Amino acid sequence: MSFRKRNIGLSGGADRSSIPSASAQVPQATATIEFNPGIRPSPDDGRPTTSTGTRSLDNLLAGHGGLSIGKTLLIEENGTTDFAGALLRYYAAEGVVQDQTVHVVGMPEQWGRSLPGLIGPADAVDDKSEKRKGERMKIAWRYERLGEFGAGVAGSRAPVVSGEQSPTSADANKQEAFCHAFDLTKRLVHPSISKITYIPITLSNEPLFISIYKRLQAAIASSPPNTVHRIVIPSLLNPTIYPPDASQPDSVLPFLHSLRALMSSQTHRITAMITVPLSLFPRSSGLVRWMEVLSDGVIELCPFPHSADALTTSGATTSQEEPPQGMLKTHKLPVLHERGGGSDQNVGQDWAFTLSRRRFEIKPFSLPPAEGDKEAQDAAIPGGMPKKADLEF
């Protein structure tokens, strides 16, 4: 039996006052974390992600809310249109606005001068458009003044004093925008636009893609470690830009493999977006199939034929919505199954896209009412809808 007093330690030991507490170590650990503009953790698994410059495309990428760092997105397009080029310009413009380093392969400086003009944060622009449409539900008028989820009953009913700003709204104003909205009819004016790196297609003694990779590697290695890089490769293997021997599998596939290894480096934060014309290189070819294997995400754009009949009968749910301009197919999404991150539920779904002056919108595709369904056709036009006074109660 032990007769030791319970309030006396087993040994003298070191002075506990000299040992820092756990709470004192937390600020020192968090102080070493550096935050970059345009980077936020994925809501699915917390991995760092950046915006593609198109909000609807961010929501499509495996639940990450953006393009994950170290991932490549391959955009394939059928026909002679350039909808994929618009996505590339949004992607490059978002990088310029976020003060990230943009590398453009195969295009002159004129391509960078044609980036769309900045309108503002995408959230603010979408909120304004929703208010203009007046699509608020009258049945939920009594819930307008309730607080956000988790604020509590007392916090939601507390009156707001005029002239004072709540802490949550002040933090929201200080938080930088993750995605922005752009106008294709205007030109981007930003100080960082002069920092865009252009890698031209020049013939030399060494193979073409080896020289391109060396220039990319040198430009990324010369930048600070925490710099976020965006690699833009428009119209890969296009005969008007690349020489004929560039389309050989032993030429372009090692380049994509080396690019994938470069992006997986832990010392740099890199994302890439590449477009390929399927009218010249169809998906049935082995070359394109291997390019899809070496890419983390693969999206195909299938524009509708340019005819009035196709545009009027192609899938707008109501007459107020703009008719879609093509179908969007998701063949592959940047999902990491071994780590449990992301979801591929959007793969194989029917999506449609619409390119307007201010946005590239992706939404589910739905067929219009059949010609023999008179009731559905009347409901799709404004005259067939019930009046606003009949809906209010």
Residue pairs with C-beta under 8 A, 6 or more apart in sequence:
34 226
36 100
36 226
36 228
36 269
37 98
37 99
37 100
37 176
38 50
38 51
38 94
38 95
38 97
38 98
38 99
38 100
38 176
38 178
38 228
39 48
39 49
39 50
39 69
39 228
39 269
40 48
40 49
40 65
40 66
40 178
41 47
41 48
41 49
42 48
42 49
42 63
42 64
42 65
42 66
42 68
42 341
43 63
43 64
43 65
44 62
44 63
44 64
44 65
44 341
44 342
44 343
45 64
45 336
45 339
45 340
45 341
45 342
47 64
47 68
47 69
47 341
48 68
48 69
48 269
49 64
49 65
49 66
49 67
49 68
49 69
50 66
50 67
50 69
50 94
50 98
50 100
50 228
50 230
50 271
51 58
51 66
51 67
51 94
51 98
51 178
51 179
51 180
52 58
52 61
52 66
52 67
52 73
52 87
52 90
52 91
52 94
52 273
53 87
53 89
53 90
53 91
53 92
53 93
53 94
53 95
53 179
53 180
53 182
54 87
54 90
54 91
54 179
54 359
54 360
54 362
55 122
55 126
55 179
55 181
55 359
56 359
56 360
56 361
56 362
56 363
57 87
57 360
57 362
58 65
58 66
58 67
58 179
59 65
59 362
60 330
60 333
60 346
60 351
60 362
61 67
61 68
61 73
61 297
61 333
61 334
62 297
62 333
62 334
62 335
62 341
62 342
62 343
62 344
62 346
63 342
63 343
64 334
64 341
64 342
66 178
66 179
67 73
67 271
67 273
67 297
67 334
68 271
68 296
68 334
69 228
69 269
69 270
69 271
70 263
70 264
70 269
70 270
70 271
71 263
71 271
71 272
71 296
71 297
71 334
72 259
72 260
72 263
72 271
72 272
72 273
72 274
72 294
72 295
72 296
72 297
73 271
73 272
73 273
73 274
73 295
73 296
73 297
73 298
73 299
73 334
74 274
74 275
74 276
74 291
74 292
74 295
74 297
74 298
74 299
75 84
75 87
75 88
75 273
75 274
75 275
75 276
75 299
75 300
75 301
76 84
76 275
76 276
76 277
76 278
76 283
76 288
76 298
76 299
76 300
76 301
77 83
77 84
77 275
77 276
77 277
77 278
77 300
77 301
77 303
78 278
78 279
78 300
78 301
78 302
78 303
79 279
79 302
79 303
80 279
81 301
81 303
81 326
83 301
83 303
83 325
83 326
83 353
83 355
83 360
84 234
84 275
84 301
85 234
85 235
85 275
86 184
86 355
86 360
87 273
87 275
87 360
88 232
88 234
88 273
88 275
89 114
89 115
89 116
89 182
89 184
90 116
90 182
90 360
91 230
91 232
91 273
92 102
92 104
92 112
92 115
92 196
92 230
92 232
93 115
93 116
93 118
93 180
93 182
93 188
94 179
94 180
95 101
95 102
95 228
95 230
96 102
96 115
96 188
96 190
96 192
96 193
96 195
96 196
97 118
97 180
97 188
97 190
97 192
98 228
99 192
100 192
100 227
100 228
100 229
100 230
101 195
101 197
101 219
101 220
101 223
101 227
101 228
101 229
101 230
102 112
102 195
102 196
102 197
102 229
102 230
102 232
103 196
103 197
103 199
103 216
103 219
103 220
103 229
103 230
103 231
103 232
104 111
104 112
104 196
104 197
104 198
104 199
104 232
104 234
105 199
105 212
105 216
105 231
105 232
105 233
105 234
106 199
106 200
106 201
106 233
106 234
106 235
106 236
106 241
106 242
107 198
107 232
107 234
108 198
108 200
109 196
109 198
111 234
112 193
112 196
112 198
113 187
113 193
114 187
115 182
115 187
115 188
115 193
116 182
116 183
116 184
116 185
116 186
116 187
116 188
117 182
117 183
117 185
117 186
117 187
117 188
117 189
118 180
118 181
118 182
118 183
118 188
118 189
118 190
119 125
119 180
119 181
119 182
119 183
119 358
120 177
120 180
120 181
121 177
121 179
121 180
121 181
122 177
122 179
122 180
122 181
123 177
123 179
125 181
125 358
126 181
138 391
138 392
138 393
145 156
145 157
146 156
147 155
147 156
148 168
160 166
181 358
181 359
182 188
182 358
183 357
183 358
184 357
184 358
185 357
197 219
199 212
199 215
199 216
199 219
201 208
201 212
201 241
201 242
201 243
202 211
203 243
204 211
207 251
208 242
208 243
208 245
208 246
208 251
209 246
209 251
209 252
209 254
209 255
210 255
212 255
213 255
213 258
213 259
213 262
216 231
216 259
216 262
217 262
220 229
220 262
220 268
220 270
223 229
223 268
225 267
225 268
226 269
227 268
227 269
228 269
228 270
228 271
229 268
229 269
229 270
229 271
230 270
230 271
230 272
230 273
231 259
231 270
231 271
231 272
231 273
232 272
232 273
233 272
233 273
233 274
233 275
234 275
235 241
235 275
235 276
235 277
236 242
236 252
236 274
236 275
236 276
237 246
237 247
237 252
237 276
237 277
237 280
237 281
238 277
238 280
239 247
239 280
245 251
246 252
247 281
247 287
249 286
249 287
249 290
252 287
252 291
253 287
253 290
253 291
253 294
256 291
256 294
256 295
257 294
259 272
260 294
262 268
262 270
263 270
263 271
263 272
274 295
276 288
276 291
278 288
278 300
281 287
281 288
282 288
283 289
283 292
283 300
292 298
292 331
292 332
295 332
296 332
296 334
297 332
297 333
297 334
298 330
298 331
298 332
299 328
299 329
299 330
299 331
300 328
300 329
300 331
301 326
301 327
301 328
301 353
302 326
302 327
302 328
302 329
303 325
303 326
304 310
304 311
304 314
304 324
304 325
304 326
304 327
311 323
311 325
312 323
313 368
314 323
314 324
314 352
314 368
315 323
315 324
315 352
315 365
315 366
315 367
315 368
316 322
316 323
316 324
316 368
317 366
317 368
317 380
318 380
319 380
319 381
319 382
320 382
322 354
322 356
323 354
324 352
324 353
324 354
324 363
324 365
325 353
325 354
325 355
326 352
326 353
327 350
327 351
327 352
327 353
327 365
328 351
328 352
328 353
328 362
329 351
330 346
330 347
330 348
330 349
330 351
331 347
332 347
333 342
333 344
333 346
333 347
334 342
335 341
335 342
335 343
335 344
336 342
349 364
350 364
350 365
351 362
351 363
351 364
351 365
352 362
352 363
352 364
352 365
353 360
353 361
353 362
353 363
354 360
354 361
354 363
355 361
368 380
369 376
369 377
369 379
369 380
370 376
371 377
377 384
378 384
379 385
